Amino acid sequence: MKVTVFGGGREVGRSGFEIRGESTKVILDYGVMIREDRPVFPLSTHARDLDGLIITHAHLDHSGGAPIFYVTENPRVFMTSTTKELTDILIKDLLHLSSYFLPYEALELRTMIERNEDIGNTARIGNAEVEFYNSGHIPGSINVLLRLDGKKVWYSGDFNTIDTVLLRAGVVPDTEMDFAIIESTYATVDHPPREESEKRLIEVLNDVVEGGGLALIPAFSVGRSQEILCVLQKHNFKYSIAIDGMSRVATKLIASAPETVRNPELLKKAMSRAKWVAGQKDRDKVLNKPGVVITSSGMLTGGASVYYMEKIRNRSRDCVVLVSFQIPGTPGRVLLDEGVYGPPGEKRKVKCRVEWIDFSSHCGKTELMKVVKSLKGNPKILCVHGEPISCTSFAEQIRQETGLEAYAPSLGDSFTI
């Protein structure tokens, strides 16, 4: 069996991995990296001999390139029903908002969605037997154990092994395996206890609103927006809360699948308290009085968060509270690192307050090593989906602490099992 890294090697933003056996070919995720000037996709591969495509969750860095396979062919695709619905709305939004060329159109997306086979616990793809487990990352997310030609490969996707307000902890397969592809997003840092992050968020928001300001919370529309809503409800946050952008659609969709969240009643209460922004008049109202607005996108790359950011950037009473991972080069990351915001060539120092609070839906350093040490068998390990230092240091730590073979692969690298 051969494993090839199509995307996600020493980078975050376009995950994609090919598993090829003697007569079976499976793709695990196929995302897109959104840069300021252009989208970047994983390495290309022929669709005609593809037995199946598995999408672990709806975030665009794992799903946004998948419609490419439907330009010329019609392969099977496997997602949970929640991931299918969320992927559909996120990629439609990408097509609608893109000011650059995408190598597929709405027709290819529709074909892909129609070809989806909703998954339960197992599936057969070509000669591969596949098992699916909850990943605890966002609603509908999974990790994958694939058995093919006498070998077992585990792919973590994005995963989290702690309970959050929104989701139950992810599950790692309890079986011997030969190969593991593991995310490394936060392999060099530990997250603070969740209770500390929740407390800090409430303190910051109270401070801003009581000072007469607006707190903008750019958040991933799928997962993070709903968690922040639930956190505010859990702590009985008493001030105005508005929700805007794609976060509105995603929240309603997730609420319609209560089995995907830990406390559906808490989410429903939070939704009933929030003000749902329906147009420009509502946005103007939100901007002109103290309160909180939760909206996509989480890295300030587009959507309603960009509109609000342009309005508050020079207002010293206001605050932007980043609660999502910020990929290097994105406007959110540049704002955090340099305190500037604006289009290329026109970035200026902001006057508004800038905060970052860790609400990660990924394992931290300690949890990642616990996962590695819990793996059965003697698997080779690929450390992927992280900045270069995260992947390389994680691989080195695994080698030192477990004696397992571990690698930080680059784009295009292949491994034979």
C-alpha positions in Angstrom: 0.0 0.0 0.0 1.2 3.5 -0.8 0.3 6.7 1.0 0.9 10.0 -0.8 0.7 13.5 0.7 -1.3 15.7 -1.7 -1.7 18.6 0.8 -1.2 19.3 4.4 2.5 18.5 4.5 4.1 21.1 6.8 1.2 23.4 6.1 -2.4 24.1 7.2 -5.0 24.9 4.6 -5.4 22.2 1.9 -5.5 18.7 3.4 -5.4 15.8 1.0 -4.0 12.2 1.1 -4.1 9.3 -1.3 -4.2 5.7 -0.2 -3.5 3.4 -3.1 -3.6 -0.4 -2.8 -3.1 -3.1 -5.5 -6.5 -2.4 -7.0 -8.1 0.3 -4.8 -7.6 4.1 -4.6 -9.1 6.3 -1.9 -8.7 10.0 -1.3 -8.9 11.3 2.3 -10.0 14.9 2.2 -9.3 17.4 -0.6 -9.4 20.9 0.6 -8.5 24.4 -0.5 -6.2 27.0 1.0 -7.6 30.5 0.7 -4.9 33.2 0.2 -5.4 36.9 -0.4 -4.6 36.6 -4.1 -5.7 33.1 -5.1 -6.9 29.7 -3.9 -4.4 26.9 -3.6 -5.5 23.2 -4.0 -3.8 19.9 -3.3 -1.8 18.1 -5.9 -3.9 16.7 -8.7 -4.7 13.1 -9.5 -6.8 11.2 -12.0 -10.4 10.8 -11.0 -11.2 8.0 -13.4 -9.5 5.3 -11.2 -10.8 6.8 -7.9 -12.9 4.3 -5.9 -14.0 6.8 -3.3 -13.4 10.1 -1.7 -13.9 10.5 2.1 -14.4 14.0 3.6 -13.8 14.0 7.3 -15.6 17.4 8.0 -17.0 20.4 6.3 -14.2 23.1 6.8 -13.0 24.3 3.4 -9.4 23.3 4.1 -10.7 19.7 4.0 -13.6 19.9 1.6 -13.2 22.9 -0.7 -11.3 21.1 -3.5 -13.4 18.0 -3.7 -15.8 19.2 -6.5 -12.8 19.2 -8.9 -13.2 15.4 -9.2 -16.7 15.9 -10.7 -15.6 18.0 -13.6 -14.9 14.9 -15.7 -15.9 11.9 -13.5 -18.5 10.8 -11.0 -16.8 9.1 -8.1 -18.5 8.0 -4.8 -18.1 10.3 -1.9 -18.5 9.5 1.8 -19.6 12.1 4.4 -21.9 12.2 7.4 -25.2 13.7 6.6 -24.3 16.8 8.7 -21.0 17.2 6.8 -22.8 16.9 3.5 -25.2 19.7 4.4 -22.5 22.0 5.8 -20.1 21.3 2.9 -22.8 22.3 0.5 -23.5 25.7 2.1 -19.8 26.5 2.7 -18.7 25.7 -0.9 -21.7 27.5 -2.3 -20.6 30.5 -0.3 -17.1 30.2 -1.6 -18.3 30.1 -5.2 -20.5 33.1 -4.5 -17.9 35.2 -2.8 -14.8 34.3 -4.9 -13.3 37.1 -6.9 -10.8 34.6 -8.4 -11.1 31.6 -10.7 -12.2 28.3 -9.2 -11.7 25.1 -11.3 -15.3 24.0 -10.7 -18.8 25.5 -10.7 -22.1 24.9 -8.9 -22.9 22.0 -11.2 -19.9 20.0 -10.0 -20.8 20.8 -6.4 -24.4 19.6 -6.9 -23.1 16.4 -8.5 -20.8 15.7 -5.6 -23.6 16.3 -3.0 -25.9 14.0 -4.9 -23.2 11.3 -5.1 -22.7 11.3 -1.3 -23.3 8.1 0.6 -24.3 9.0 4.1 -22.1 7.0 6.5 -22.8 5.2 9.7 -20.0 3.2 11.4 -18.6 1.4 8.4 -18.4 1.4 4.6 -16.8 -0.6 1.8 -14.9 1.3 -0.8 -13.3 -0.8 -3.5 -11.5 -3.5 -1.6 -11.1 -1.3 1.5 -13.1 -1.7 4.7 -13.5 1.6 6.4 -14.6 2.4 9.9 -15.6 5.9 11.1 -15.3 7.4 14.5 -16.4 10.7 16.1 -13.6 13.3 16.0 -15.0 15.9 18.5 -13.8 18.7 16.1 -17.0 20.2 14.7 -20.5 18.7 14.3 -20.5 15.8 11.9 -16.7 15.4 12.0 -15.1 11.9 11.8 -11.7 10.2 11.8 -11.1 7.1 9.6 -9.6 3.6 10.0 -9.0 2.0 6.6 -8.2 -1.7 6.1 -6.8 -2.5 2.7 -4.6 -5.3 1.4 -3.9 -6.6 4.9 -2.8 -3.2 6.3 -4.6 -0.7 8.5 -4.2 3.1 8.1 -5.7 5.6 10.6 -6.3 9.2 9.5 -7.1 11.6 12.3 -8.5 14.4 10.3 -8.9 17.3 12.7 -9.7 16.0 16.1 -10.2 16.9 19.8 -10.1 14.5 22.7 -11.7 16.7 25.3 -15.4 17.6 25.9 -16.3 21.2 25.0 -19.5 23.1 25.7 -20.7 22.1 22.2 -19.3 18.7 21.5 -18.4 15.3 23.0 -14.7 14.3 23.0 -13.4 12.4 19.9 -12.7 8.7 19.9 -9.5 7.0 18.6 -9.8 3.4 17.2 -8.8 0.8 19.8 -7.1 -1.6 17.3 -3.7 -2.4 16.0 -2.6 -0.3 13.0 0.3 -0.1 10.6 0.2 3.6 9.7 -1.2 6.8 11.2 -1.7 10.2 9.7 -2.1 12.6 12.5 -2.7 16.4 12.6 -0.1 18.6 14.2 -1.8 21.9 14.4 -1.0 22.6 18.0 1.8 20.1 18.5 4.1 22.6 20.2 1.6 24.2 22.6 -0.9 23.2 25.2 -4.3 24.9 25.4 -5.4 26.5 28.6 -8.2 24.7 30.5 -11.5 25.3 28.7 -13.0 26.9 31.8 -10.2 29.6 31.8 -10.9 30.4 28.1 -14.6 30.8 28.9 -14.0 33.0 31.9 -11.5 35.2 29.9 -14.1 35.6 27.1 -16.8 36.7 29.4 -14.4 39.1 31.2 -13.3 40.7 27.9 -16.8 41.0 26.5 -18.2 42.5 29.8 -15.3 45.1 29.8 -15.9 46.1 26.2 -19.7 46.4 26.3 -19.8 48.1 29.7 -17.3 50.6 28.2 -19.8 51.4 25.5 -18.1 49.3 22.8 -19.0 46.6 20.3 -17.2 43.3 20.5 -16.7 41.6 17.1 -16.1 37.9 17.3 -15.0 36.5 13.9 -15.6 32.8 14.2 -15.7 29.8 11.9 -19.3 29.5 10.8 -19.3 25.8 11.5 -18.4 24.8 15.1 -16.9 27.8 16.6 -19.8 30.2 16.2 -22.2 27.7 17.9 -19.7 27.1 20.7 -19.3 30.8 21.5 -23.1 31.1 21.5 -23.4 28.2 23.9 -20.6 29.6 26.2 -22.4 33.0 26.4 -25.6 31.2 27.3 -23.9 28.9 29.8 -22.5 32.0 31.7 -25.7 34.0 31.4 -24.1 36.8 29.5 -26.6 39.6 29.9 -25.9 42.0 27.0 -27.0 42.1 23.4 -25.8 39.2 21.2 -26.2 39.3 17.4 -25.3 36.6 14.9 -24.6 37.4 11.2 -23.1 36.0 8.0 -22.8 32.3 7.2 -22.8 31.6 11.0 -26.6 32.1 10.8 -27.2 29.4 8.3 -24.8 26.9 9.8 -26.2 27.4 13.3 -29.7 26.6 12.2 -28.5 23.5 10.3 -26.6 22.2 13.2 -29.5 22.8 15.5 -31.6 20.6 13.2 -29.3 17.7 13.9 -29.3 17.6 17.7 -27.5 14.2 17.8 -24.3 16.0 16.6 -24.0 18.2 19.7 -23.5 17.6 23.4 -26.3 19.8 24.7 -28.9 20.6 22.1 -31.2 22.4 24.6 -28.4 24.8 25.5 -27.9 25.6 21.8 -31.6 26.2 21.3 -31.7 28.6 24.3 -28.7 30.5 23.0 -30.3 30.8 19.5 -33.5 32.1 20.9 -31.6 34.9 22.8 -29.6 36.0 19.9 -30.6 38.7 17.4 -30.4 37.3 13.9 -29.1 40.0 11.5 -31.3 40.0 8.4 -29.9 42.9 6.3 -28.0 46.2 6.2 -30.4 48.0 8.5 -29.8 45.4 11.2 -26.0 45.7 10.7 -26.2 49.4 11.2 -28.1 48.9 14.4 -25.6 46.4 15.7 -22.7 48.8 14.9 -24.3 51.7 16.7 -24.9 50.3 20.1 -22.9 48.3 22.7 -23.0 44.5 22.4 -21.5 41.5 20.8 -21.7 40.2 17.2 -20.6 36.7 16.2 -20.0 36.2 12.5 -18.0 34.5 9.8 -15.3 34.3 8.7 -13.0 33.3 11.5 -9.8 34.6 9.9 -11.2 37.8 8.5 -10.8 36.5 5.0 -14.3 37.4 3.9 -18.0 37.4 4.9 -19.7 39.8 7.3 -16.7 39.9 9.7 -14.8 41.9 7.1 -17.6 44.5 6.9 -17.7 44.9 10.7 -13.9 45.0 11.0 -13.7 47.9 8.5 -16.2 49.8 10.6 -14.6 49.2 14.0 -10.9 49.3 13.1 -10.6 53.0 14.0 -13.0 52.9 17.0 -11.0 52.7 20.2 -13.9 51.6 22.4 -14.6 48.6 20.2 -12.8 45.2 20.2 -12.2 42.3 17.8 -11.9 39.0 19.7 -10.4 36.3 17.6 -11.3 32.8 18.8 -10.3 30.6 15.8 -6.9 29.4 14.5 -5.3 32.0 12.3 -3.4 30.5 9.4 -0.1 32.5 8.6 -0.7 35.1 6.0 -4.4 35.5 6.6 -5.8 39.0 7.7 -6.5 37.7 11.1 -3.0 36.4 11.7 -1.5 39.6 10.3 -3.7 41.6 12.7 -2.6 39.5 15.7 1.1 39.6 14.8 1.5 43.2 13.6 -1.6 45.1 14.7 -2.4 46.1 11.2 -5.5 45.5 9.0 -6.5 46.3 5.4 -6.2 45.1 1.8 -2.7 44.4 0.4 -0.7 47.5 0.2 -3.1 49.5 2.3 -2.7 47.9 5.8 -2.8 50.4 8.7 -2.5 50.2 12.4 -5.8 49.6 14.1 -7.2 51.7 17.0 -9.6 49.1 18.2 -8.6 46.6 20.9 -7.4 43.2 19.6 -7.8 40.0 21.7 -7.1 36.3 21.0 -8.7 33.7 23.2 -8.0 30.0 22.7 -11.1 28.0 21.9 -9.4 25.5 19.8 -11.2 22.4 18.5 -7.9 20.6 18.0 -5.8 18.6 20.5 -3.0 20.4 22.2 0.6 19.1 22.7 -0.2 16.9 25.7 -3.4 15.4 24.2 -1.6 14.7 20.9 1.1 12.7 22.7 -1.5 10.8 24.7 -3.1 9.8 21.5 0.1 8.6 19.9 1.0 6.6 23.0 -2.4 5.0 23.0 -2.1 3.7 19.4 -2.0 -0.1 19.2 0.6 -1.9 17.1 3.8 -0.4 15.8 2.6 2.2 13.3 4.6 4.5 11.2 3.4 8.0 11.8 3.0 11.0 9.5 2.8 14.4 11.3 0.7 16.7 9.0 -1.7 19.7 9.1 0.6 22.0 11.0 3.1 24.8 10.4 6.6 23.4 9.6 7.9 23.7 13.2 4.8 22.0 14.6 5.1 19.0 12.2 8.9 18.5 12.6 9.0 19.0 16.3 6.1 16.6 16.8 7.8 13.9 14.7 11.0 14.3 16.7 9.1 14.1 20.0 7.4 10.9 18.9 10.7 9.3 17.9 12.3 10.2 21.2 9.4 9.3 23.5 8.0 6.2 21.8 10.7 4.9 19.4 8.1 4.8 16.6 9.1 5.9 13.1 7.6 9.4 12.6 8.0 11.8 9.7 7.0 15.4 8.9 6.4 14.9 5.2 6.5 17.6 2.5 4.0 18.0 -0.4 4.2 15.0 -2.8 6.1 12.7 -0.4 5.0 9.0 -0.6 5.4 6.2 1.9 5.0 2.5 1.3 3.6 0.1 3.9 
